[in-house]
Amino acid sequence: MKAVSSKEFKNLVFLTQTDTTIGFVSQNSDRLTAIKQRSPHKHYIKSLDSLQTLKTFTRVPSFHKNRVRRSAKTTFIMPNSYSYRVVKDKHHLLLLNRLKWAYTTSANLSNQPYNEHFAKEAADVIVTPLKQSNQASSIYKLGNYTIKRIR
């Protein structure tokens, strides 16, 4: 296997077991959009390796700081309309510790069920083991003092 520069590494699409399901992970949202054949105006969830990394992207409203810090397998849509999930799963963190953050999405065509053959063909790198799981993350939309459950 040849050495990959950090710029090339950030453009790769990984097929991996995320903290919730089998998914594509990459820092290149355009590549993910093309692979999934998804509308380009939709945002992806940013998976982060730590709360320190989260601070570089957004400010968590003071009212919700404990909730965000203690949550697991939970995505938060912040007041700036972007969604973030701080990952605590050790297997998924092995990749995220190298990237610091990455866009994450399910490993399927948009609005289609998971297809293992499609997922393996579309990914640049396959991180094993892959375990089929239908557990999606909980999603909450945070306001300065409000919270709304989305999923």
C-alpha positions as CSV (number, residue, x, y, z in Angstrom):
1,M,0.0,0.0,0.0
2,K,1.4,3.4,-0.9
3,A,1.7,6.3,1.5
4,V,-1.0,8.9,1.4
5,S,-0.5,12.6,2.0
6,S,-2.7,14.3,4.5
7,K,-4.5,16.2,1.7
8,E,-5.3,13.0,-0.1
9,F,-6.3,11.3,3.2
10,K,-8.9,14.0,3.7
11,N,-10.4,13.4,0.3
12,L,-10.9,9.7,0.7
13,V,-14.3,8.1,1.4
14,F,-14.2,5.5,4.1
15,L,-16.8,2.7,4.6
16,T,-16.8,2.0,8.3
17,Q,-18.8,1.0,11.3
18,T,-19.8,4.3,12.8
19,D,-21.0,4.7,16.3
20,T,-24.6,4.0,15.1
21,T,-24.6,2.2,11.8
22,I,-22.5,1.3,8.7
23,G,-21.7,4.5,7.0
24,F,-19.5,6.6,4.7
25,V,-17.1,9.0,6.4
26,S,-15.1,11.7,4.6
27,Q,-14.1,15.3,4.9
28,N,-15.1,15.9,1.3
29,S,-18.9,16.5,1.2
30,D,-18.9,16.9,-2.6
31,R,-17.7,13.3,-2.9
32,L,-20.3,12.0,-0.5
33,T,-23.0,13.9,-2.4
34,A,-22.0,12.4,-5.7
35,I,-21.8,8.8,-4.3
36,K,-25.2,9.0,-2.6
37,Q,-26.8,10.9,-5.5
38,R,-28.2,13.3,-3.0
39,S,-29.4,16.9,-3.3
40,P,-26.4,19.2,-2.9
41,H,-28.2,21.7,-0.6
42,K,-28.7,19.1,2.2
43,H,-26.2,19.3,5.1
44,Y,-24.3,16.3,6.5
45,I,-23.7,15.5,10.1
46,K,-20.2,16.3,11.3
47,S,-18.8,13.6,13.5
48,L,-16.2,15.0,15.9
49,D,-13.5,13.4,18.0
50,S,-13.9,15.7,21.0
51,L,-15.7,18.6,22.6
52,Q,-12.6,20.7,21.9
53,T,-13.1,20.1,18.2
54,L,-16.7,21.0,18.6
55,K,-15.7,24.4,20.0
56,T,-13.8,25.2,16.8
57,F,-17.0,24.9,14.8
58,T,-19.8,26.3,16.9
59,R,-20.8,27.6,20.3
60,V,-23.0,25.3,22.3
61,P,-25.7,27.4,24.2
62,S,-24.9,27.4,27.9
63,F,-28.3,25.9,28.7
64,H,-27.4,22.7,26.8
65,K,-23.7,22.3,27.6
66,N,-24.2,19.4,30.1
67,R,-26.6,17.6,27.7
68,V,-24.2,17.8,24.8
69,R,-21.2,16.7,27.0
70,R,-23.0,13.7,28.5
71,S,-24.8,12.5,25.4
72,A,-24.0,9.3,23.4
73,K,-25.1,8.4,19.9
74,T,-27.0,11.7,19.7
75,T,-26.8,14.4,17.0
76,F,-27.5,18.0,17.8
77,I,-28.6,20.6,15.3
78,M,-27.1,23.9,16.6
79,P,-28.7,27.3,16.3
80,N,-26.4,27.9,13.2
81,S,-28.4,25.1,11.4
82,Y,-25.5,22.6,11.2
83,S,-25.6,19.3,13.0
84,Y,-22.8,17.8,15.1
85,R,-22.2,14.5,16.9
86,V,-19.4,14.0,19.4
87,V,-18.3,10.3,19.1
88,K,-17.4,8.2,22.1
89,D,-17.3,4.8,20.4
90,K,-13.7,3.5,20.5
91,H,-13.8,1.7,17.1
92,H,-15.1,4.8,15.3
93,L,-12.7,7.1,17.2
94,L,-9.7,5.3,15.7
95,L,-10.5,7.0,12.4
96,L,-11.8,10.3,13.8
97,N,-8.7,10.8,15.9
98,R,-6.7,11.0,12.7
99,L,-9.2,13.3,10.9
100,K,-10.4,15.3,14.0
101,W,-13.8,15.7,12.2
102,A,-15.6,14.2,9.2
103,Y,-18.9,14.3,7.5
104,T,-20.9,11.1,8.1
105,T,-23.8,9.5,6.4
106,S,-25.4,6.1,5.9
107,A,-23.8,3.8,3.3
108,N,-26.6,3.7,0.8
109,L,-28.1,5.7,-2.1
110,S,-30.3,8.5,-1.0
111,N,-33.7,7.1,0.3
112,Q,-32.7,3.5,-0.5
113,P,-31.9,0.6,1.9
114,Y,-28.4,-0.5,2.6
115,N,-26.7,-2.5,-0.2
116,E,-23.3,-4.0,0.8
117,H,-22.1,-4.4,-2.8
118,F,-22.9,-0.7,-3.6
119,A,-21.2,0.5,-0.4
120,K,-18.0,-1.5,-1.0
121,E,-17.8,-0.3,-4.7
122,A,-18.3,3.4,-3.8
123,A,-15.8,3.6,-0.9
124,D,-12.1,4.3,-1.4
125,V,-11.1,2.5,1.9
126,I,-13.1,-0.2,3.8
127,V,-12.5,-0.3,7.5
128,T,-13.5,-3.7,9.0
129,P,-15.3,-5.2,10.8
130,L,-18.7,-4.1,9.5
131,K,-21.7,-5.0,11.6
132,Q,-25.2,-4.4,10.3
133,S,-27.2,-2.2,12.7
134,N,-30.4,-0.3,12.2
135,Q,-29.9,2.0,15.2
136,A,-29.9,5.6,14.0
137,S,-28.8,8.4,16.3
138,S,-31.3,10.5,18.2
139,I,-31.5,14.0,16.7
140,Y,-32.3,17.2,18.7
141,K,-32.6,20.8,17.5
142,L,-31.2,23.2,20.1
143,G,-32.2,26.8,20.6
144,N,-30.7,29.1,23.1
145,Y,-33.2,27.8,25.7
146,T,-35.3,25.3,23.8
147,I,-34.9,21.8,22.6
148,K,-37.0,19.9,20.0
149,R,-36.7,16.2,19.3
150,I,-36.4,15.6,15.6
151,R,-35.8,11.8,15.6
